[in-house]
């Protein structure tokens, strides 16, 4: 459907998210899914003698004849969107229309429809999470032994490998995938339980067969239902789903923020892809801003905010139900899914074609790597008889002096200075100091652990 730009459009209507996800949360699909629930209800009621075969066939025949304009016209008069759809559907199904929604309350339809849409939307998220993890697998494998500086407090710390750093991001996503698999087990509809969730209206129609009818409806829809509900399924479900999306957003935010730092001129180690005709700034033609990473961070903040609204909706669902969740729910659910869909798509694009500047990685390593070898010198000298605290102070003083010199000359002469220090030479020979100066070997189990992460991703 063509977007009408004469009226307000949400950025999610056309700018953010995929067409696949947009279609799921479209008004047409929403009403088709309502009708899917009505058809399943009619099938079950036919089975138990409440609806004739002729009526059922007529209901099925008109299942996908969506007329939003007519439904909106009716809604403008009666002020109830689902009942307006009932009337629209009934006017189309001349034979069976009078039996549509028999025994049901609105949330018997809407909550089951939401569960169906949740399942479909999570399938899209899961598919894209898996795609992203497969790309991370390649990047980890390619860079598992590429030594780079690790940074703590945004200051040079010790060497690691780029593949090991990438493994951190992949591990977060594996946790998210595990959480997603759990949340999938919690996706349940309301079932057919009536106005306050106690089956009273259906009991009036079917008596002891009431639960059998519910089972038939759920089986046809391919979903499960909560055992206990009020008028609605527990709004905690919405909160759990949005917590999952918020968790994914947090993982992608960290990566995107790290990339923004490493793309800055002071680091210059990584960069997101930059299209041939891409414009970085309207004022400064030379700019190569990390705009995709910034968009990820911006949308991720929005997602986590929406999860708080879902918390409020669940907490304020008083007694058997209040309606103050409804308006917010219409916004926060599709927006959260579409925003998550968008940032997964952006991250996949960035990681696939990420620029790795090995020259700058080596430059930063050469500048700050030597400091990391001080730990080996400290340990070796103490092993040879030095006082640990005294040697720590000697090495600290050398480090501070070299830092000051580097600010002026850009050159790191740490090991040249250490090899002439009389205190150090009491415990280590010049050749020992020289052998300990290979900071590129000071990477612990980075490569081994990177291979372990590769195996984990392969096994999902």
N, C-alpha and C positions, 0 to 999 in steps of 0.2 A: 504494500500500500504506500502510495506516495506521501511523503511528509508534507504537512501543511504549514509552511513557514509564515503564514499570515497570522497565526495564533502562537501562543507560547508553546514551545516544545522543550521537554527535558533533554539535556545533553545525552541521556541514555536512549532517547528516541532515534538518534542517528549518529552521534559522535563516538560514544563509548560503548563497548561491548560488541558481541558478534550478532549477526542476523539470526543465527541458530538460537541463541539465548533470548534475544528480543522476541522471537516468535513464540517461545514458550510462555512468556509473560504478556503476550498481546491480549487485547480484549476479546478478539475472536477465539483464541485458544482457550481463554478462561471460560467463555460461554459454551464452547464445544465440550470442555471437560465437565462442566455442570451437567450438560445433557447426557454425557457418558454415564454419570452417576444416576441420573433419572432413568436411563434405559436399563441399567443393571438392577435398579430398584423394581422397575416394571417387570423385568424378566423373572425376578424372584417372586413377585406378587402374582404373576401368571402361574408360576409353579405351584403356589399355594391357593390358587383359585380366586384371587381378588381381582384379576384383570383377565379379560378374554384374550384368546389368541389373535383375534381380529384387531382388538384395541392395541395389543402389544406390537403387532406388525406395523400399524399406523404410526405409533410412537417411534419405532425404529426407522421407518421410512423418512421421517422428517428430522432425524437426529442432527444432521449437519446443515440444516437450512437456517443459517444465522442471519438475523435481520436486526442489526444494532440500532439502526435509525428508528425502527418501530418500537423496539424495547425502550429506547431513551425517551421516546414520546410518551409511552405509558408511564415510565418512571417519573417524568415531570409532573404527572398527575397524582400518582399514588405514593411517591417518595420512598420506593423500596425496589432496589435494583434486581434482586433475585426474583421477587414476585412479578416484576415486570417481564422478566425472561420466561417465567412460568406461563404468563398470559400470552406472550408472543408465541411460544412453543405450542400452547393449547389451541391457538387460533389457526395454526398451520395443520395440526393433526386433528382434523375434524371428528374422527371416530374415537381415537384414544385419548384426546386432549383432556377430557374431563377426569381422567384417572392419574394424570401426571402429578407427582408430589403427594400421593396418597399416604397419609399418616406421618409425613415428614415435617421437620422444621428446617429453616434455612440452613443451619449449620450441619445438618445431616448431609446436605449437598455440598456446601462450600468447603467444609473441613476435609471431606474425603477427596474433593477435587484438588485442594491444596497439597495433600499428601502425594497425589499422583504427580503433580507438577514439581514438587520437591524432589521426588525420585528422578525425574527426567533431568532436572537442572543439576543435581549432584552428579549425574552420569557425565554431563558435559564438563564439570569441574574436574572430576576424576580423570577423564580422558586427557585433559590439558595438563594436569599435574604429572601424569605418567609421561607425556611427551617432554615436559620440561626436565624431568629426572633423567630421561634418556640422553638429552642434550648435555646435561651436567656430567653424565657418565663419560661422554667423549672428551669434555674439557678437562675433567680430572685426570683421565688417562693420558692426554696429551701433555699435561703439565705436572704430573706427579713428581718429577725429579727436577723441575725448574726452580732453583733456589731463589728466594726473594726475601726481603726484610719483612718481618712481622712487626706490628705496631701495637703497643699498649698505651692507653691514654693519649692516643694519636701521636706518640713519640716512638722513634726507632727502638726496638726491643732486641730480639734475636732473630736469626734466620729461620725460615720455614720453607715450605715449597708452595708454589701457587696452587698445585693440585690439592694440597692439604687444606689451604684456605677455602678453595672451592668445595671441598668435602663438608665444611661447616654449613654452607648454604644447602647442600643436598641433604644433609642429615636433618635439618629443620623441616624440609619438605617431606622426608620420610615419616617424621613424627606427625605432620599434618595429614599424610595419607592414612596413617594408622588411625588417627582421630576420625577421619572421614569414614573409614570402614566401620567404626563403632557407631557413628551417627546414622549411617544407613540402616543399622539394626533398630534404631529408635524411630524411624519414619513410620508413623501410623496415623490412620485417619480416625474419625469419630465413630464410624460405623453407623448403624441406624438405631438411635437411642432416643430420639424425640426431644421435646422442648426443654427438659431439665436433665436429660441423660439417663432416665430410669425406665425407658421403654414403654411408658404408660399408653401412648397412643397406639403403638403396634400391638400391645397386649389386648387392647380393645378390639383390634381387627383379627388377630391370629391366636391369641391365648398362648398355649404351651409351645406353639411353633414359632414364636417370635424370634428366638435366638437362631433357629434354623434358617429363617429368612435372612437374618443379618449375615450369617456365614455364607449364604448363597450370593449375596450382594458383594461381599468382600472378595470372594473367590473370583467372581466375574471381573472385578476391578483390578485384581492382582495386588491387593494391599492387605495389611493387617490393621486392626483397630485397637485402641486403648480399651482395657477392660472396664475402667471407670472414667466417666466424664460428667461434667455438668452440661450446660447447653452446648459447649464447645470442647474440642480436644484441649488438653492442658497447654496453655500458651508457653509453657516451659520448652515445648518442642521448637517453637520459633526461636527462642533464645539459644537453645543448643545449636541449631543450624547456623545462626548468625555468629555464635562463638567460633564455630569451625571456620567460617569465612573470614572472621577477624584474625584467627590464628594464621591462616594462609597469607592474609594481608601483612601481618607482622613479619613473616618470613621474607616476603618479597620486598618489604620496606627496608629491612636490614641490608639485603643485598644491594638494592638501588642506592641507599644512602652511602654504603661503602664505595660503590662505584663512583658516585659523585665526588667523594673525597679523593679517590685514586686517579680520577680524571683531571683533577685540578693541577695547575701548572707546577705546584710545589712537589707533587708526586709524579704525575705523568706516566703512571705505569699501565693503567687500563683506560679504555674509552669505549663508549657505546658507539655503534655504527652511525655514520653520518652520510645521508643520501647525497648524491651528486649535486642536486639542485636545492638542497635543504638550506633554509635561511636560519641563521642562529640569532640574529638581532636585527630589528628594523633600523637601528641607529649605527651599529658597529658591524660592518660587513665581514670582519675577520672572525667573529665569535663562532665557537663550536660548543654551544651549551648542551649539557646532558638532559635535554628536555624530556626524553622518554622516561628516564629515571626519576626526574622531578614529578612527572605525571603519576608514576607509580606511588611515590610517597604521598602526593596530594590525595589520590583516591583511597589509599590505604587508611589515611586519617579519617576519611569520611566513613569508611566501612566500620571501623572500630566504634565510632560514635553511634552508628545505627544499632549496634549490638546492645548499647545501653538502653535505647528505646524499647527493644525487645524485652529486656529485663523488666522495665517499668510496666510494659503490657502484661507480663506474666504475674508480677507482684500485685498489680491493681485489678486483676480479674476477680472481683469480689463475689463471694458466695457462689451461685451457680453460673453467673456470667454478668458482666457489664459490657457496654458497647464502646467504651472509650479506647479500646485497642484497635477498632476497625479502621478508622481513617489512617492512622499511622502505619498499620500493617499493610495497607495497600501500597504504601510508599517504600517502607524499609525492606520488604522482602525482595521485590524485583530490583531495587537499586543496589542492594547488597550483592545479589547474584551477578548483575550486569557489571558492577564495578570490579568484582573479583575476576570475572571473565576477562575484562579489559586488561587488568594488570598481569594476569597470567599470560595473555597474548603478547603484551609488551615485553615481559621478561623473557619469554621464549625467543622473541626477535632479537633482543639485546644479547642474550647468552650465545645464540647461534652464530652471530657475526661480531662478537666482541673483539675489539682491537687490543692485543697484548703487546705492549712496547717493551721488548726485551732489552733494548739499549738503556732505557731509563731504569728498568729493574736492576740491571747490572750496575748502573751508575749509583743508585741509592744503596745497593748492597756494598759496593766498594767504599762508599763514604761512611757507612754506619756499621757494617758487618764486623769490622775488627773489634769493636767494643764487646761484641757477644762472646768473643774468645776469652775474655777476662775471667769468665766463670771457670773455664778449664784450667787457666793459670792459677786461679785461687785454689781450686781443689788439689791440683798437683803439688803446689808449693806447701800446702798444709800437710799433705800426705808425706812430704819430704822433711817435715819438722817445723814449719813456720806456724806462728800464732795466727789463727784464722781472722780475728778481729783487727790485728795490726796490719796484716796483708790486705785486708779489705780496704782499709783506709789508704794505704799506699796506692792501690789500684784506682781508688776513687779520685784521689788527687791528680793522678796522671790523666784520667778521663776528663776531668773538668778543664785542665789546661789545654788538652787537645781540642776539646769542643770550642774553646775560645779562639784557638789558632785557626780552626776550620772556618770560623766566621770571617776571618780575614783572608785566608789563603785558599780555602776550599779543599785543602789536602789533609788527609788523615795520616799522621806520623806516629800513631800510638805505639806500634811494635818496634819502631826504630828507637823510641824513647825507652821502652821497657827493657830492651836488650842491653842498655847501659846503666840500668838502675842497680846500685850496689846491694841494696836490701834484697831485691828479687834474685840477684845472682848468687846470693848465699844458698839458695835452695833450688835454683834452676839454672842449667847452663844455657848459653846462647842458642845452642842447637835445639835444646828442649823447648825454649821459648819459640823458636822458629817453627818447630813441628806442631806446636799448639796454636799457631797463628792462622791455620787454615779454617777460617770461620765457615766456609761452605760445607764443611763436614759436621758442623754443629747443628744438625737438623733432626736429631733424635730419630723417631720412628715415622717421620712425615711420609716418606715414600711407602712404607709398609702399610700404614693406616689408610693412605689414599687407595691402595690396592684393595684393602678390606671394604672400603666404601663402594668401590666399583662392583665388587662381588654382591654386596647388599642390594644395589640398584638392579643388577642383572637378575636377582632372584624375586623381584616383585612381580 
